[in-house]
Amino acid sequence: MWAFFHGALIAAFLVSLFAHGAVHFNTSLFDILPPSHSLKNAAQADAHLSARTSRAVTILSYSDDFSSAKRAAEQLYSLYRGGGTFAPDDSAQIPAASRQAFFEDLTLFVDAAATQELTDFIVDHRFMLLDEETMSLLENDGAAAVSQDALGRIFGSFSLTDFSALERDPFDLAGSIVLRFVDAAGTDGTMGIKDDVLTAEKDGLWYVLLRGTVSPAAVSLVGKNSAVKDIYGQCEKISAQSLSQPDGHEVRFAFSGVPFHSYESSRSAQRQVSVISTIGMILVILLFLYVFRSVVPALVSAGVVAVSCGMALLSVLLAFHEIHILTFVFGTTLIGTCVDYSIHFFVHWKNDASVSDGRAIRKKILRGIGISFVSTEICFAALFLAPFPFLRQVSVFLFTGLLSAFLGVVCLYPYLSLPRNRHLSCPRSKSLSQTAAAGSSRKAFRFGFPIASGRVRNAVRFIPPVLFAASLILIATNRHSLKIDNNLRDMYTMSRHLLESEKITAQVLNYGSSGWYFLVEGASAEEVLQTEEAFSARLEQAKSDGTLGRYLATSSFIPSQKTQARSHRAAAALLPLAGDQFAALGFAQTATEKSAFAAQYATEFNSAQNHYLTPETALPTILASVTKNLWLGEIGGRWYSCILPLHAQDEAFFRSLSASFPAVHFVNKTADIGSELNALTATMLKLMAGAFVLVIVLLFFFYPPKTVLRIAAIPLLVALATVAVLAAAHISLGFFSVTGLVLTFGLGLDYVIYAIEGEKSDSFLNTLAILISFATTALSFGALAFIDFAPVHTIGLTVAVGLTTACLSAMSVSGKKHNAPHF
Amino acid sequence: MKRVILYIFLPLCSFISAVSATADVFDHPLCTETQSVFVAANSAMSAHPIQNGMFTQTKHIAKLNRNLVSSGSYFISKDSGIVWQTKKPFPSTLVVSADKVTQIAASGKKSVLQAGSNATFESFAKVIRSVFQGGDDLSENNFDVFFEGDASAWTMGLVPKEKAVRAVAERFVLQGGAALDSVTMHEKSGDFVRYEFANVAFPATLTDDEKAFFAE
């Protein structure tokens, strides 16, 4: 059975690997969050947008000396784009070519040719790109005003635009369009060009801007392929070297972008998980060695845990073709749970004189671990029902891991030979059963467990009512914290240096991003652009009202074909004035010349007809850089774009504004995901209730009703105590704490079931097994409470509290009927 | 998008120019002999917080080989900014303040560029103020300075050190004596804009109408 299961899983994984290609290790922090419910219709577009923006990085090098800041930026740029002489920090021994592949694009220098490219583009397409005001004027007999205004600008003192194309564009239509583009693109940033780089001066410091997109392969958070890790290392070296320059100005760097946050949070989680897992494993092994006085249980259990973790990994990769790095965090819990079955086996293996071989042990423990296995698996399976990919991964991971461990214990352990010396912990003592039966609590304590006297045993019976009362008091005194609330902002705490970086970047760039955006959807590109234009009209009103600073939209630069056609029709009103306009500019002196110029103008006008621009048209570099994160294009047969409101405060206003446009989705991921998590929390509570009912029904097949009721009371007490502790810790009842509760239900039930089973057999060994199981599980689960990452911390705390309650309650259950002094 | 802003601000510099006769000044870097005359000329230019007068503008578009000539009045306030009111052949007004550029057409239509604290704009504005008003910023810190002549008739050549400004306003030529007579800005493209000043006066304060340009 064991071989079949493991062999089949490995074979299925290999087939899947062959069929689907490489698997993916997901390290994006945001991918553990559920998709926003409001985006269900446009989830793909949102994912597409996230995929683009989640790899964008901004780096500012800054110093009180511009040259030093610029030199540092150039050194960093040259490392990733080549051409420099700066010797990198090559402690990671990354080849230059590999380092240059870290970025999909990286921009430092401003390309002067790009402005000419934009000018030429606008002049070429000027008839299709007129602004609303000019179109309205031309449509309402205002052609003369347009003509006069153009002449005023051309002969005016300051020239805002380039007039080198006057021979083609005597009405300076391109000039108006450029001004509109500048307005649409926004000018409220502090960055400007100095010595060919984008720079800003603020509070005596010069900031030089590097922008880029990390390539997908380099988003990896670990190893040599981590762009962020390399960037940090290189920047550190550049900063250190800046002080050794002759001018000796200190240079520092500020970083902004999702890759930095993902790297830092995941690196921290990885480090903590690795330390905590190692410590947990060592403690469990030490515990095994101490209790069993043999390396066999420790080695065999470690082997089973390793195999179960491996199988768990393969099952997730098989089911999802990727695994999130944080799934491993939850995987550490397998160390504790999987070991439980081993403990129950080895307690009998080492000490039970009534069994003569492994098969007899299996027979003895199978019912207990079988029922607990099924009940735990039900709870793990319940997680799979949550509409949340990350939690499904965790569910599959835990479910398969536990199954593997269970099969290992049931199928392989019986073949282990029994030890010669079958006494727990202390070779010189009698068997623990005998010791306990003799009521020698003092000797029992030598094993390190509170194997208590009858007095203590009696006291244990009061644990449930005491816990119940204490929980009620805690809940009553902290009732203000007793609420379902999921605030994403509470789930991630930036490191101090990254927070400082983000503050600097926000102040210097002053983009005014609110974190919200509008996703526009349509059946075609044209429909999306038309919707954008209609919606932009409302945003313009908001701008006038002061509700909105400005916004970025593709249609501000590339209007819909409908608008372009209108623009072209409106421009026709200028044709009769063209001759006089050329004359006013001095191009045409005679009537013949006027006619010739006017005819040339008309020819160009006519040839522009029906030559529509689309966002898919090859755009000038400057325009493309603006629209690349706005225009999403065709995704799954629908078309999408994004409108970014900037310097906007009143979220409710914009949410309601979009509500009147069916094809415009307001997206505030933080709020939306928080609401989504609230809904999921309620769902999880229902799942927990369902799993609870299912397990109770299952137990009716094994135990009499009275016993089932005793078992059923424990999870309810566990839930109450856990909620009370969370309330006292001012942690709202959120999705992750409820997830912890679901896990606790499964694991906590194990103890109760073992305790009930203990009533029928060697109760002392059962109690001992429960205590060791609790110790090992607490070491692994409870350790999660020490991880900084809030969701994991919450789950760890919830499970630790829940299991402690379950264990204490289990002891009270087992103590109720037994006369044997096993406590 | 910042490049687009630059795109606006770089050609924006094309409001001054010089024609011939001034090419030679760039053969005469500022030296010990001319230093004192340069300092005196600079001081004279910066002596007044406000100046106004009439101007004649010749805008040369090299690509079209065409000169566009216009005239009007102007005033410069050290504290508020510069206003150019073109009257002939086609009226328009342009207001350059510390944080924005406003173009007002004859029809009343306004085009406003909010510059904010854009570094390029700041560099540009700083150069323009220096060129028209003199002062501490009109120094070798910000320009390569060339100079010839004496106190009664001098020619000053200025090459901005800031590359972003130089991309359009490649060099300036100022001519004057007791006061500034003309300013010419040469662009990289070969275009130039020349301003010749007349009836220059130095009032103590701005009129309410003049203040109104900056209040909006």
Chai-1 contact restraints between the chains, C-beta under 6 A:
chainA,res_idxA,chainB,res_idxB,connection_type,confidence,min_distance_angstrom,max_distance_angstrom,comment,restraint_id
A,V110,B,R3,contact,1.0,0.0,6.0,A-B,restraint_1
A,A114,B,R3,contact,1.0,0.0,6.0,A-B,restraint_2
A,T115,B,Y7,contact,1.0,0.0,6.0,A-B,restraint_3
A,A145,B,S107,contact,1.0,0.0,6.0,A-B,restraint_4
A,Q148,B,A106,contact,1.0,0.0,6.0,A-B,restraint_5
A,D149,B,A105,contact,1.0,0.0,6.0,A-B,restraint_6
A,D149,B,S107,contact,1.0,0.0,6.0,A-B,restraint_7
A,D149,B,K109,contact,1.0,0.0,6.0,A-B,restraint_8
A,L151,B,F90,contact,1.0,0.0,6.0,A-B,restraint_9
A,G152,B,F90,contact,1.0,0.0,6.0,A-B,restraint_10
A,G152,B,P91,contact,1.0,0.0,6.0,A-B,restraint_11
A,G152,B,S92,contact,1.0,0.0,6.0,A-B,restraint_12
A,G152,B,A105,contact,1.0,0.0,6.0,A-B,restraint_13
A,G152,B,A106,contact,1.0,0.0,6.0,A-B,restraint_14
A,F155,B,L68,contact,1.0,0.0,6.0,A-B,restraint_15
A,F155,B,S70,contact,1.0,0.0,6.0,A-B,restraint_16
A,F155,B,T86,contact,1.0,0.0,6.0,A-B,restraint_17
A,F155,B,F90,contact,1.0,0.0,6.0,A-B,restraint_18
A,G156,B,T86,contact,1.0,0.0,6.0,A-B,restraint_19
A,G156,B,S92,contact,1.0,0.0,6.0,A-B,restraint_20
A,G156,B,L94,contact,1.0,0.0,6.0,A-B,restraint_21
A,S157,B,F15,contact,1.0,0.0,6.0,A-B,restraint_22
A,S157,B,Q57,contact,1.0,0.0,6.0,A-B,restraint_23
A,S157,B,W84,contact,1.0,0.0,6.0,A-B,restraint_24
A,S157,B,T86,contact,1.0,0.0,6.0,A-B,restraint_25
A,S157,B,L94,contact,1.0,0.0,6.0,A-B,restraint_26
A,F158,B,F15,contact,1.0,0.0,6.0,A-B,restraint_27
A,F158,B,L94,contact,1.0,0.0,6.0,A-B,restraint_28
A,S159,B,P11,contact,1.0,0.0,6.0,A-B,restraint_29
A,S159,B,S14,contact,1.0,0.0,6.0,A-B,restraint_30
A,L160,B,I8,contact,1.0,0.0,6.0,A-B,restraint_31
A,L160,B,L12,contact,1.0,0.0,6.0,A-B,restraint_32
A,L160,B,Q103,contact,1.0,0.0,6.0,A-B,restraint_33
A,D162,B,P11,contact,1.0,0.0,6.0,A-B,restraint_34
A,F163,B,I61,contact,1.0,0.0,6.0,A-B,restraint_35
A,S164,B,K63,contact,1.0,0.0,6.0,A-B,restraint_36
A,E167,B,L64,contact,1.0,0.0,6.0,A-B,restraint_37
A,L179,B,S111,contact,1.0,0.0,6.0,A-B,restraint_38
A,F181,B,V4,contact,1.0,0.0,6.0,A-B,restraint_39
A,V182,B,V4,contact,1.0,0.0,6.0,A-B,restraint_40
A,V182,B,I8,contact,1.0,0.0,6.0,A-B,restraint_41
A,A185,B,M1,contact,1.0,0.0,6.0,A-B,restraint_42
A,A185,B,V4,contact,1.0,0.0,6.0,A-B,restraint_43
A,T187,B,I5,contact,1.0,0.0,6.0,A-B,restraint_44
A,T187,B,Q114,contact,1.0,0.0,6.0,A-B,restraint_45
A,D188,B,G116,contact,1.0,0.0,6.0,A-B,restraint_46
A,T190,B,S117,contact,1.0,0.0,6.0,A-B,restraint_47
A,M191,B,K2,contact,1.0,0.0,6.0,A-B,restraint_48
A,G192,B,N118,contact,1.0,0.0,6.0,A-B,restraint_49
A,G192,B,A119,contact,1.0,0.0,6.0,A-B,restraint_50
A,G192,B,T120,contact,1.0,0.0,6.0,A-B,restraint_51
A,I193,B,L6,contact,1.0,0.0,6.0,A-B,restraint_52
A,I193,B,T120,contact,1.0,0.0,6.0,A-B,restraint_53
A,I193,B,A164,contact,1.0,0.0,6.0,A-B,restraint_54
A,K194,B,A119,contact,1.0,0.0,6.0,A-B,restraint_55
A,K194,B,A164,contact,1.0,0.0,6.0,A-B,restraint_56
A,D195,B,K163,contact,1.0,0.0,6.0,A-B,restraint_57
A,D196,B,K163,contact,1.0,0.0,6.0,A-B,restraint_58
A,L198,B,K2,contact,1.0,0.0,6.0,A-B,restraint_59
A,T199,B,A119,contact,1.0,0.0,6.0,A-B,restraint_60
A,A200,B,A119,contact,1.0,0.0,6.0,A-B,restraint_61
A,G586,B,R66,contact,1.0,0.0,6.0,A-B,restraint_62
A,I622,B,R3,contact,1.0,0.0,6.0,A-B,restraint_63
A,I622,B,V4,contact,1.0,0.0,6.0,A-B,restraint_64
A,V626,B,M1,contact,1.0,0.0,6.0,A-B,restraint_65
